[in-house]
Amino acid sequence: MHVIDKDTCIGCGACEAACPVGTISMDDDGKYVIGDACVDCGACAGGCPVSAISAQ
Protein backbone atom coordinates (compact mmCIF):
# COMPACT_ATOMS: atom_id res chain seq x y z
CA MET A 1 0.00 0.00 0.00
CA HIS A 2 1.15 3.54 -0.69
CA VAL A 3 1.33 6.19 2.02
CA ILE A 4 1.67 9.96 1.98
CA ASP A 5 4.35 11.57 4.14
CA LYS A 6 2.46 14.43 5.79
CA ASP A 7 5.68 16.33 6.51
CA THR A 8 6.51 16.42 2.80
CA CYS A 9 2.97 16.85 1.40
CA ILE A 10 2.26 20.39 0.20
CA GLY A 11 -1.50 19.86 -0.20
CA CYS A 12 -1.51 20.55 -3.94
CA GLY A 13 -4.08 17.87 -4.85
CA ALA A 14 -2.11 16.26 -7.68
CA CYS A 15 -2.36 12.85 -6.03
CA GLU A 16 -6.11 13.16 -5.58
CA ALA A 17 -6.52 13.99 -9.27
CA ALA A 18 -4.28 11.06 -10.29
CA CYS A 19 -6.10 8.42 -8.21
CA PRO A 20 -8.28 6.23 -10.48
CA VAL A 21 -10.45 4.97 -7.60
CA GLY A 22 -10.95 8.29 -5.80
CA THR A 23 -9.67 7.11 -2.44
CA ILE A 24 -7.41 10.08 -1.68
CA SER A 25 -8.86 12.93 0.36
CA MET A 26 -7.73 15.92 2.38
CA ASP A 27 -7.63 15.64 6.15
CA ASP A 28 -8.29 18.38 8.71
CA ASP A 29 -4.64 19.50 8.57
CA GLY A 30 -4.81 20.33 4.86
CA LYS A 31 -2.75 17.29 3.95
CA TYR A 32 -3.82 14.31 1.85
CA VAL A 33 -4.40 10.75 3.06
CA ILE A 34 -4.96 7.50 1.16
CA GLY A 35 -8.13 5.61 2.09
CA ASP A 36 -8.79 1.90 2.53
CA ALA A 37 -10.10 1.51 -1.05
CA CYS A 38 -6.55 1.94 -2.41
CA VAL A 39 -5.78 -0.59 -5.17
CA ASP A 40 -2.03 0.06 -4.84
CA CYS A 41 -1.57 1.09 -8.48
CA GLY A 42 0.99 3.83 -7.74
CA ALA A 43 -0.66 6.48 -9.92
CA CYS A 44 -0.68 8.88 -6.99
CA ALA A 45 3.08 8.55 -6.49
CA GLY A 46 3.71 9.38 -10.12
CA GLY A 47 1.54 12.48 -9.83
CA CYS A 48 3.17 13.91 -6.70
CA PRO A 49 5.49 16.83 -7.53
CA VAL A 50 7.38 16.60 -4.20
CA SER A 51 7.72 12.78 -3.97
CA ALA A 52 5.69 12.61 -0.76
CA ILE A 53 4.17 9.22 -1.62
CA SER A 54 5.93 5.89 -1.23
CA ALA A 55 5.08 2.20 -1.19
CA GLN A 56 5.06 0.49 2.20
PDB file of N, CA, C and O in Angstrom:
ATOM      1  N   MET A   1       0.833  -1.181   0.000  1.00  0.00           N
ATOM      2  CA  MET A   1       0.000   0.000   0.000  1.00  0.00           C
ATOM      3  C   MET A   1       0.882   1.252   0.000  1.00  0.00           C
ATOM      4  O   MET A   1       1.962   1.259   0.592  1.00  0.00           O
ATOM      5  N   HIS A   2       0.424   2.283  -0.652  1.00  0.00           N
ATOM      6  CA  HIS A   2       1.154   3.539  -0.689  1.00  0.00           C
ATOM      7  C   HIS A   2       0.710   4.440   0.466  1.00  0.00           C
ATOM      8  O   HIS A   2      -0.442   4.393   0.896  1.00  0.00           O
ATOM      9  N   VAL A   3       1.624   5.246   0.951  1.00  0.00           N
ATOM     10  CA  VAL A   3       1.327   6.187   2.024  1.00  0.00           C
ATOM     11  C   VAL A   3       1.866   7.562   1.659  1.00  0.00           C
ATOM     12  O   VAL A   3       2.820   7.687   0.891  1.00  0.00           O
ATOM     13  N   ILE A   4       1.244   8.587   2.219  1.00  0.00           N
ATOM     14  CA  ILE A   4       1.665   9.961   1.984  1.00  0.00           C
ATOM     15  C   ILE A   4       2.375  10.485   3.224  1.00  0.00           C
ATOM     16  O   ILE A   4       1.824  10.443   4.324  1.00  0.00           O
ATOM     17  N   ASP A   5       3.584  10.972   3.048  1.00  0.00           N
ATOM     18  CA  ASP A   5       4.351  11.574   4.137  1.00  0.00           C
ATOM     19  C   ASP A   5       3.788  12.977   4.377  1.00  0.00           C
ATOM     20  O   ASP A   5       3.972  13.872   3.552  1.00  0.00           O
ATOM     21  N   LYS A   6       3.111  13.162   5.493  1.00  0.00           N
ATOM     22  CA  LYS A   6       2.458  14.434   5.785  1.00  0.00           C
ATOM     23  C   LYS A   6       3.444  15.583   5.983  1.00  0.00           C
ATOM     24  O   LYS A   6       3.079  16.744   5.803  1.00  0.00           O
ATOM     25  N   ASP A   7       4.675  15.277   6.348  1.00  0.00           N
ATOM     26  CA  ASP A   7       5.681  16.330   6.508  1.00  0.00           C
ATOM     27  C   ASP A   7       6.147  16.866   5.156  1.00  0.00           C
ATOM     28  O   ASP A   7       6.568  18.018   5.051  1.00  0.00           O
ATOM     29  N   THR A   8       6.071  16.036   4.136  1.00  0.00           N
ATOM     30  CA  THR A   8       6.514  16.423   2.798  1.00  0.00           C
ATOM     31  C   THR A   8       5.364  16.950   1.946  1.00  0.00           C
ATOM     32  O   THR A   8       5.576  17.798   1.080  1.00  0.00           O
ATOM     33  N   CYS A   9       4.158  16.461   2.180  1.00  0.00           N
ATOM     34  CA  CYS A   9       2.970  16.847   1.396  1.00  0.00           C
ATOM     35  C   CYS A   9       2.760  18.360   1.445  1.00  0.00           C
ATOM     36  O   CYS A   9       2.817  18.971   2.513  1.00  0.00           O
ATOM     37  N   ILE A  10       2.516  18.955   0.278  1.00  0.00           N
ATOM     38  CA  ILE A  10       2.263  20.394   0.200  1.00  0.00           C
ATOM     39  C   ILE A  10       0.788  20.707  -0.033  1.00  0.00           C
ATOM     40  O   ILE A  10       0.415  21.870  -0.188  1.00  0.00           O
ATOM     41  N   GLY A  11      -0.056  19.667  -0.057  1.00  0.00           N
ATOM     42  CA  GLY A  11      -1.502  19.859  -0.196  1.00  0.00           C
ATOM     43  C   GLY A  11      -1.934  20.367  -1.557  1.00  0.00           C
ATOM     44  O   GLY A  11      -2.933  21.080  -1.657  1.00  0.00           O
ATOM     45  N   CYS A  12      -1.208  20.017  -2.607  1.00  0.00           N
ATOM     46  CA  CYS A  12      -1.505  20.549  -3.944  1.00  0.00           C
ATOM     47  C   CYS A  12      -2.666  19.856  -4.632  1.00  0.00           C
ATOM     48  O   CYS A  12      -3.301  20.452  -5.502  1.00  0.00           O
ATOM     49  N   GLY A  13      -2.965  18.603  -4.266  1.00  0.00           N
ATOM     50  CA  GLY A  13      -4.078  17.874  -4.848  1.00  0.00           C
ATOM     51  C   GLY A  13      -3.739  17.046  -6.072  1.00  0.00           C
ATOM     52  O   GLY A  13      -4.626  16.406  -6.637  1.00  0.00           O
ATOM     53  N   ALA A  14      -2.494  17.036  -6.497  1.00  0.00           N
ATOM     54  CA  ALA A  14      -2.106  16.265  -7.682  1.00  0.00           C
ATOM     55  C   ALA A  14      -2.375  14.777  -7.492  1.00  0.00           C
ATOM     56  O   ALA A  14      -2.803  14.099  -8.426  1.00  0.00           O
ATOM     57  N   CYS A  15      -2.130  14.272  -6.303  1.00  0.00           N
ATOM     58  CA  CYS A  15      -2.360  12.849  -6.032  1.00  0.00           C
ATOM     59  C   CYS A  15      -3.840  12.508  -6.095  1.00  0.00           C
ATOM     60  O   CYS A  15      -4.223  11.464  -6.622  1.00  0.00           O
ATOM     61  N   GLU A  16      -4.656  13.378  -5.564  1.00  0.00           N
ATOM     62  CA  GLU A  16      -6.109  13.162  -5.580  1.00  0.00           C
ATOM     63  C   GLU A  16      -6.607  13.085  -7.021  1.00  0.00           C
ATOM     64  O   GLU A  16      -7.423  12.226  -7.356  1.00  0.00           O
ATOM     65  N   ALA A  17      -6.121  13.975  -7.862  1.00  0.00           N
ATOM     66  CA  ALA A  17      -6.521  13.991  -9.269  1.00  0.00           C
ATOM     67  C   ALA A  17      -6.020  12.752 -10.015  1.00  0.00           C
ATOM     68  O   ALA A  17      -6.669  12.294 -10.955  1.00  0.00           O
ATOM     69  N   ALA A  18      -4.876  12.209  -9.604  1.00  0.00           N
ATOM     70  CA  ALA A  18      -4.283  11.057 -10.285  1.00  0.00           C
ATOM     71  C   ALA A  18      -4.895   9.723  -9.861  1.00  0.00           C
ATOM     72  O   ALA A  18      -4.742   8.730 -10.572  1.00  0.00           O
ATOM     73  N   CYS A  19      -5.572   9.679  -8.742  1.00  0.00           N
ATOM     74  CA  CYS A  19      -6.103   8.417  -8.207  1.00  0.00           C
ATOM     75  C   CYS A  19      -7.304   7.928  -9.027  1.00  0.00           C
ATOM     76  O   CYS A  19      -8.321   8.617  -9.104  1.00  0.00           O
ATOM     77  N   PRO A  20      -7.190   6.736  -9.641  1.00  0.00           N
ATOM     78  CA  PRO A  20      -8.276   6.230 -10.476  1.00  0.00           C
ATOM     79  C   PRO A  20      -9.487   5.717  -9.697  1.00  0.00           C
ATOM     80  O   PRO A  20     -10.561   5.544 -10.275  1.00  0.00           O
ATOM     81  N   VAL A  21      -9.330   5.470  -8.393  1.00  0.00           N
ATOM     82  CA  VAL A  21     -10.453   4.969  -7.605  1.00  0.00           C
ATOM     83  C   VAL A  21     -10.988   5.999  -6.614  1.00  0.00           C
ATOM     84  O   VAL A  21     -11.895   5.696  -5.839  1.00  0.00           O
ATOM     85  N   GLY A  22     -10.443   7.198  -6.630  1.00  0.00           N
ATOM     86  CA  GLY A  22     -10.949   8.286  -5.799  1.00  0.00           C
ATOM     87  C   GLY A  22     -10.851   8.059  -4.309  1.00  0.00           C
ATOM     88  O   GLY A  22     -11.738   8.476  -3.564  1.00  0.00           O
ATOM     89  N   THR A  23      -9.801   7.411  -3.860  1.00  0.00           N
ATOM     90  CA  THR A  23      -9.674   7.106  -2.436  1.00  0.00           C
ATOM     91  C   THR A  23      -8.794   8.093  -1.663  1.00  0.00           C
ATOM     92  O   THR A  23      -8.611   7.941  -0.455  1.00  0.00           O
ATOM     93  N   ILE A  24      -8.253   9.092  -2.343  1.00  0.00           N
ATOM     94  CA  ILE A  24      -7.413  10.082  -1.678  1.00  0.00           C
ATOM     95  C   ILE A  24      -8.243  11.308  -1.328  1.00  0.00           C
ATOM     96  O   ILE A  24      -8.990  11.828  -2.157  1.00  0.00           O
ATOM     97  N   SER A  25      -8.100  11.761  -0.084  1.00  0.00           N
ATOM     98  CA  SER A  25      -8.858  12.930   0.356  1.00  0.00           C
ATOM     99  C   SER A  25      -8.015  13.776   1.298  1.00  0.00           C
ATOM    100  O   SER A  25      -7.000  13.323   1.825  1.00  0.00           O
ATOM    101  N   MET A  26      -8.454  15.009   1.498  1.00  0.00           N
ATOM    102  CA  MET A  26      -7.728  15.925   2.378  1.00  0.00           C
ATOM    103  C   MET A  26      -8.206  15.739   3.817  1.00  0.00           C
ATOM    104  O   MET A  26      -9.403  15.602   4.069  1.00  0.00           O
ATOM    105  N   ASP A  27      -7.266  15.737   4.749  1.00  0.00           N
ATOM    106  CA  ASP A  27      -7.626  15.640   6.154  1.00  0.00           C
ATOM    107  C   ASP A  27      -7.805  17.032   6.755  1.00  0.00           C
ATOM    108  O   ASP A  27      -7.721  18.029   6.038  1.00  0.00           O
ATOM    109  N   ASP A  28      -8.044  17.107   8.029  1.00  0.00           N
ATOM    110  CA  ASP A  28      -8.292  18.377   8.707  1.00  0.00           C
ATOM    111  C   ASP A  28      -7.070  19.290   8.763  1.00  0.00           C
ATOM    112  O   ASP A  28      -7.203  20.490   9.006  1.00  0.00           O
ATOM    113  N   ASP A  29      -5.881  18.730   8.541  1.00  0.00           N
ATOM    114  CA  ASP A  29      -4.640  19.504   8.569  1.00  0.00           C
ATOM    115  C   ASP A  29      -4.264  20.078   7.206  1.00  0.00           C
ATOM    116  O   ASP A  29      -3.221  20.717   7.066  1.00  0.00           O
ATOM    117  N   GLY A  30      -5.118  19.851   6.195  1.00  0.00           N
ATOM    118  CA  GLY A  30      -4.813  20.328   4.857  1.00  0.00           C
ATOM    119  C   GLY A  30      -3.806  19.465   4.121  1.00  0.00           C
ATOM    120  O   GLY A  30      -3.190  19.902   3.149  1.00  0.00           O
ATOM    121  N   LYS A  31      -3.645  18.248   4.587  1.00  0.00           N
ATOM    122  CA  LYS A  31      -2.755  17.286   3.946  1.00  0.00           C
ATOM    123  C   LYS A  31      -3.597  16.141   3.400  1.00  0.00           C
ATOM    124  O   LYS A  31      -4.731  15.946   3.837  1.00  0.00           O
ATOM    125  N   TYR A  32      -3.066  15.395   2.465  1.00  0.00           N
ATOM    126  CA  TYR A  32      -3.819  14.308   1.850  1.00  0.00           C
ATOM    127  C   TYR A  32      -3.526  12.965   2.511  1.00  0.00           C
ATOM    128  O   TYR A  32      -2.422  12.728   3.002  1.00  0.00           O
ATOM    129  N   VAL A  33      -4.523  12.098   2.517  1.00  0.00           N
ATOM    130  CA  VAL A  33      -4.402  10.746   3.056  1.00  0.00           C
ATOM    131  C   VAL A  33      -4.997   9.773   2.044  1.00  0.00           C
ATOM    132  O   VAL A  33      -5.894  10.128   1.280  1.00  0.00           O
ATOM    133  N   ILE A  34      -4.491   8.549   2.048  1.00  0.00           N
ATOM    134  CA  ILE A  34      -4.964   7.502   1.155  1.00  0.00           C
ATOM    135  C   ILE A  34      -5.913   6.607   1.944  1.00  0.00           C
ATOM    136  O   ILE A  34      -5.561   6.111   3.014  1.00  0.00           O
ATOM    137  N   GLY A  35      -7.107   6.405   1.417  1.00  0.00           N
ATOM    138  CA  GLY A  35      -8.126   5.610   2.092  1.00  0.00           C
ATOM    139  C   GLY A  35      -7.959   4.111   1.895  1.00  0.00           C
ATOM    140  O   GLY A  35      -7.063   3.651   1.187  1.00  0.00           O
ATOM    141  N   ASP A  36      -8.848   3.363   2.541  1.00  0.00           N
ATOM    142  CA  ASP A  36      -8.788   1.905   2.528  1.00  0.00           C
ATOM    143  C   ASP A  36      -9.107   1.294   1.168  1.00  0.00           C
ATOM    144  O   ASP A  36      -8.773   0.133   0.934  1.00  0.00           O
ATOM    145  N   ALA A  37      -9.742   2.037   0.265  1.00  0.00           N
ATOM    146  CA  ALA A  37     -10.099   1.510  -1.052  1.00  0.00           C
ATOM    147  C   ALA A  37      -8.926   1.516  -2.022  1.00  0.00           C
ATOM    148  O   ALA A  37      -9.098   1.183  -3.194  1.00  0.00           O
ATOM    149  N   CYS A  38      -7.754   1.882  -1.563  1.00  0.00           N
ATOM    150  CA  CYS A  38      -6.548   1.942  -2.408  1.00  0.00           C
ATOM    151  C   CYS A  38      -6.308   0.588  -3.084  1.00  0.00           C
ATOM    152  O   CYS A  38      -6.332  -0.457  -2.433  1.00  0.00           O
ATOM    153  N   VAL A  39      -6.075   0.626  -4.406  1.00  0.00           N
ATOM    154  CA  VAL A  39      -5.778  -0.589  -5.166  1.00  0.00           C
ATOM    155  C   VAL A  39      -4.274  -0.741  -5.416  1.00  0.00           C
ATOM    156  O   VAL A  39      -3.851  -1.634  -6.149  1.00  0.00           O
ATOM    157  N   ASP A  40      -3.484   0.123  -4.813  1.00  0.00           N
ATOM    158  CA  ASP A  40      -2.025   0.057  -4.843  1.00  0.00           C
ATOM    159  C   ASP A  40      -1.452   0.122  -6.259  1.00  0.00           C
ATOM    160  O   ASP A  40      -0.503  -0.592  -6.584  1.00  0.00           O
ATOM    161  N   CYS A  41      -2.033   0.979  -7.094  1.00  0.00           N
ATOM    162  CA  CYS A  41      -1.572   1.089  -8.483  1.00  0.00           C
ATOM    163  C   CYS A  41      -0.366   2.004  -8.631  1.00  0.00           C
ATOM    164  O   CYS A  41       0.382   1.871  -9.599  1.00  0.00           O
ATOM    165  N   GLY A  42      -0.154   2.935  -7.691  1.00  0.00           N
ATOM    166  CA  GLY A  42       0.988   3.828  -7.738  1.00  0.00           C
ATOM    167  C   GLY A  42       0.786   5.086  -8.562  1.00  0.00           C
ATOM    168  O   GLY A  42       1.712   5.885  -8.697  1.00  0.00           O
ATOM    169  N   ALA A  43      -0.402   5.280  -9.115  1.00  0.00           N
ATOM    170  CA  ALA A  43      -0.660   6.476  -9.922  1.00  0.00           C
ATOM    171  C   ALA A  43      -0.469   7.746  -9.114  1.00  0.00           C
ATOM    172  O   ALA A  43      -0.007   8.754  -9.648  1.00  0.00           O
ATOM    173  N   CYS A  44      -0.814   7.713  -7.854  1.00  0.00           N
ATOM    174  CA  CYS A  44      -0.678   8.884  -6.989  1.00  0.00           C
ATOM    175  C   CYS A  44       0.790   9.274  -6.820  1.00  0.00           C
ATOM    176  O   CYS A  44       1.129  10.458  -6.828  1.00  0.00           O
ATOM    177  N   ALA A  45       1.645   8.285  -6.668  1.00  0.00           N
ATOM    178  CA  ALA A  45       3.079   8.553  -6.485  1.00  0.00           C
ATOM    179  C   ALA A  45       3.665   9.220  -7.719  1.00  0.00           C
ATOM    180  O   ALA A  45       4.501  10.117  -7.608  1.00  0.00           O
ATOM    181  N   GLY A  46       3.235   8.789  -8.879  1.00  0.00           N
ATOM    182  CA  GLY A  46       3.713   9.378 -10.116  1.00  0.00           C
ATOM    183  C   GLY A  46       3.237  10.800 -10.316  1.00  0.00           C
ATOM    184  O   GLY A  46       3.871  11.582 -11.025  1.00  0.00           O
ATOM    185  N   GLY A  47       2.107  11.140  -9.684  1.00  0.00           N
ATOM    186  CA  GLY A  47       1.545  12.477  -9.832  1.00  0.00           C
ATOM    187  C   GLY A  47       2.033  13.480  -8.807  1.00  0.00           C
ATOM    188  O   GLY A  47       1.775  14.676  -8.945  1.00  0.00           O
ATOM    189  N   CYS A  48       2.733  13.021  -7.783  1.00  0.00           N
ATOM    190  CA  CYS A  48       3.166  13.914  -6.702  1.00  0.00           C
ATOM    191  C   CYS A  48       4.424  14.693  -7.091  1.00  0.00           C
ATOM    192  O   CYS A  48       5.462  14.092  -7.368  1.00  0.00           O
ATOM    193  N   PRO A  49       4.340  16.029  -7.114  1.00  0.00           N
ATOM    194  CA  PRO A  49       5.492  16.826  -7.527  1.00  0.00           C
ATOM    195  C   PRO A  49       6.624  16.920  -6.502  1.00  0.00           C
ATOM    196  O   PRO A  49       7.725  17.359  -6.833  1.00  0.00           O
ATOM    197  N   VAL A  50       6.353  16.503  -5.242  1.00  0.00           N
ATOM    198  CA  VAL A  50       7.376  16.600  -4.202  1.00  0.00           C
ATOM    199  C   VAL A  50       7.783  15.218  -3.660  1.00  0.00           C
ATOM    200  O   VAL A  50       8.452  15.128  -2.630  1.00  0.00           O
ATOM    201  N   SER A  51       7.379  14.151  -4.351  1.00  0.00           N
ATOM    202  CA  SER A  51       7.721  12.776  -3.966  1.00  0.00           C
ATOM    203  C   SER A  51       7.344  12.448  -2.526  1.00  0.00           C
ATOM    204  O   SER A  51       8.124  11.837  -1.796  1.00  0.00           O
ATOM    205  N   ALA A  52       6.145  12.857  -2.123  1.00  0.00           N
ATOM    206  CA  ALA A  52       5.687  12.615  -0.759  1.00  0.00           C
ATOM    207  C   ALA A  52       5.025  11.243  -0.589  1.00  0.00           C
ATOM    208  O   ALA A  52       4.652  10.875   0.524  1.00  0.00           O
ATOM    209  N   ILE A  53       4.879  10.495  -1.665  1.00  0.00           N
ATOM    210  CA  ILE A  53       4.170   9.222  -1.617  1.00  0.00           C
ATOM    211  C   ILE A  53       5.136   8.076  -1.902  1.00  0.00           C
ATOM    212  O   ILE A  53       5.915   8.114  -2.855  1.00  0.00           O
ATOM    213  N   SER A  54       5.063   7.053  -1.045  1.00  0.00           N
ATOM    214  CA  SER A  54       5.926   5.891  -1.226  1.00  0.00           C
ATOM    215  C   SER A  54       5.170   4.605  -0.922  1.00  0.00           C
ATOM    216  O   SER A  54       4.153   4.623  -0.229  1.00  0.00           O
ATOM    217  N   ALA A  55       5.668   3.500  -1.441  1.00  0.00           N
ATOM    218  CA  ALA A  55       5.076   2.202  -1.188  1.00  0.00           C
ATOM    219  C   ALA A  55       5.583   1.677   0.152  1.00  0.00           C
ATOM    220  O   ALA A  55       6.757   1.829   0.488  1.00  0.00           O
ATOM    221  N   GLN A  56       4.700   1.073   0.895  1.00  0.00           N
ATOM    222  CA  GLN A  56       5.061   0.492   2.200  1.00  0.00           C
ATOM    223  C   GLN A  56       4.938  -0.999   2.154  1.00  0.00           C
ATOM    224  O   GLN A  56       5.198  -1.671   3.152  1.00  0.00           O
TER     225      GLN A  56
END
